[in-house]
């Protein structure tokens, strides 16, 4: 991938956050803290842009599923940044939903996982409405391109500060910002079911995916070229491109006639 300057990137993103919040007439931002690298970097950049008093972190764990180390890491981030934070445990909300929906099926992993992401979105927007603040998204360019997020869940946000950065570039920014090492090295996971990791879902490492996407989209090379360059089956690369096309609906406003 091309040379990348974390310092310039941090300046660009913090300017974007501060000017957008100022133009919106709101009083700061709300951010969901998961203990993962994307939410942590987003929180660091938000504090840099707006000051700690204008950033509220919300931890939204699920009892018995959210790993304790994620809660500890998210709490550590809030303490390091010296921001206020609240914890909203969502197991009871999920259970009430299934209690209320006659056709509710907890065994449907996709529907249940998306439900959890949407409950978290509702939680963040409730705080945003209470406090007249914006919701900061934590999605990166890799996830957005591949549609690796829940529509109206973690994709339901006001701004996406990391939206132009590949996952591997977010990691470089994290090193530059001196994010705690264990957060940088933790296997990325949406935490929607036990044992879930991003790279297991996607079938390739983020490093390989980012190099492929950069080669195809930014350099304009062919799938054949990328397959040869990275020693990967051409079919896997075509699958990635199909995924981008298939998930276009997630990146656009709902169509109207």
N, C-alpha and C positions, 0 to 999 in steps of 0.2 A: 504493500500500500504506500501511497505517497507520503512524503515527510509531513509530520503533524506537529503543530506548535501548541502545546497545552496552555501556555501563558496567554497567548492571543485569544485562544478559544474561551478561556475563563473570562477575559475582559468582554468579549462579544456577548457571551451569555448573560453575564451579570448586568450589562447595559440593557439588554433586551428585557430582563425581568423587571428591573427598576422602572424603565420607561413604560412598559405595559401596565404595571400596577398603577403608576401615576396617572396614565391616560384613562384608566378604567374608573378612577375615582373611588377605589376601594382602599381598605385600611391595612392591607398586608395579605399574607397567604396562609393556606392550610396545606399540609403535606402528610401523606400516609407514610409512616416509617416502618419498614418491614425488616430492617437489619440487613438488607441486600445492598449491593454496590450502587444500583441506579437510584434508589430512594435516598441513599446516603449522600451521593454526589449532588443530587438535586437539592437536598437540605443545605449542604455546605454552600452551594452557589446562591441559594435564596437568602441565607444569612449575610453572605458577602454583599449581595445586592441591596438588601432592605434593612439590615440590622436585626439582631436577635429578637428584639421586642416585637417585630412585625411578622414573625414566623411561628406558627403553632404546629407541633408534630402530633399526629394521632397514630397510636399503635392499635391495630385491629386484629388481635390474635384469635385463633379458634382453639378452645380447650381440647387437649389431647391430640391435636394435629400440628399446631405451630410448635416447632422445636424450641426448647427453652433457650438455646444459644441465640436464636433469632431475636427473641424478646430482650435478652441481655445486650446484644449488639445494638438494637434500636434504642434502648435506654441509654447505652453508653454514648451514642451519637448525640442524643438530646442533651446529655450532661456536658459533653465536650463542646458543643455549640452554645451551651447555656440558654437553650430555648425552653419555653413552657411545653409540656406535652400532657396528653390524656390517653388513657387506655380504655378501649371499648371492646369487650369480649363478646363475640358474635354467635357462640354456640346456641344460646337460647333463642335468638332471632331465627336462626336456621331451623331449629326444631319447631318453632311456632309456625313457620312457613309451611313445613311439611304437614303439620297438624291441621292447617287451614285449607290446604289444597287437596281435594279428593284424589286426584290422579298423581299426587306427589310420589316420586320414585327415587329414593336416595341412592339406589344402585346405578343409576344413569350418571356415569362419571362426568361427562361433558356438561349436561344440564346443571348438575349440582355444583360443579366447579365454577361455571359461569354465574350461577346464583350467588355464590359467595363473593365473587368479584363485584357483582352489582350491589350487594348489601354493603360492601366496603365503600363503593362510590357514594351510595345514599348517605352513609355516615359522614363522609368528608363534606358533602354538600350541605348537610344539616348544620355542621359547624360553620361552613362558609356563609350560609344565610344568617345564622345567629350573629356573626361577627362582622358582616360586610367585608368578606375577604374572597380572594380567588383560590381555586384549587389548582395546585401545581401537579402536573403529570410527571411520571418518571420513565416514560417510554423512550427507548433509543431508536435510531434509524433502522437497525437490523430487525427489531421486533415489529416496527411499524410496517416496513416493507413486506415482511413475511406474514403479516396479520396475526402475529403471535401475541395476542392480547384479546381481552373480552370486549366486544362492542357494548358500549354504555356501561362498562365495568371499569377496568383500569384504563380503558380508552376514553372514558367520560371525564374530561378535565377541561380547564380553561386555557392553560398554556402547557406546551411540551418543550421545556428548555433543552433537553438532550436529543430532540427529534432529528437533528442533523448529524448526530455522532453515531458511528458504528459502535457495537458493544466493546470491541477492543480499544476504541478511542476513549470510551468512558473510563476504561481501566487506566489508561495513561493519565487522564485528568485526575482520577482518584489518587494516583501516585503523586502527582504534582501538588494536590491539595493536602497530602499527608493524611489521608483517610486511614483508619486502623487496618493493619495488615490482614487480620483474620477476615475482615469484611471483603477486602480486595480478592483474597484467594478462595473464598467460599464458593462452592459450586452453585451457579445461579438457579433459582427455583421460584416458581409462582406460589408454591406452598398450597396448592389446591387439593392435593391428595397425598397420602403417605408415599415417600420414596420418589416423588416427582422431581425431575430436574429438567431444565430447559434443553440441554444438549441431548439428553436421552429422548425427549420428545421430537427434537428436530433431526436427530440421526447423524449429526456432524458437530464438530466443535465450532464454537463461535469464531475462532481464528480462521478456520478454513472457510466458513460461511461468509465472513466479512471480506476475505480475499477474493472469493468468487463474485460476490455482489459488486465489489469495487471494479473488478476486471470487466464484468459484463456491462454494468450500468454507467460507471464513471469513465472507463477507458473505451467502451463501445466494442469490446472484443466478442468473439463468438463462443458458444458453448463448447465447440470442438477445441478451440484454443485454450479455454479454461481447464477442460478435462486433461489435456496434455500437460499444461503448465503445473497443475496441482496433483496429477496422478490419480484423478478421481473418475469414476465411471460417468460417462456423459449423461446417462439416464438420471443420475442423482442431481445433476446440475439442471436438467430440464424440469425435474420435479420441483426444484427451488423456484424456477421461473414461473412454473404453473401456479405455484402457491401464491406468488406475488399477484398474478392475474386474478386468481380465484378470490382473493381477499381484498380486491379493490374497493368493494362496497364498504369495508370497514374504515377506509380512509376518506370517504366522501360523505357529504350531506345526503340524507335519504332522497332518492329520485322523486321528482314530481312530474305529472303529465304536462 
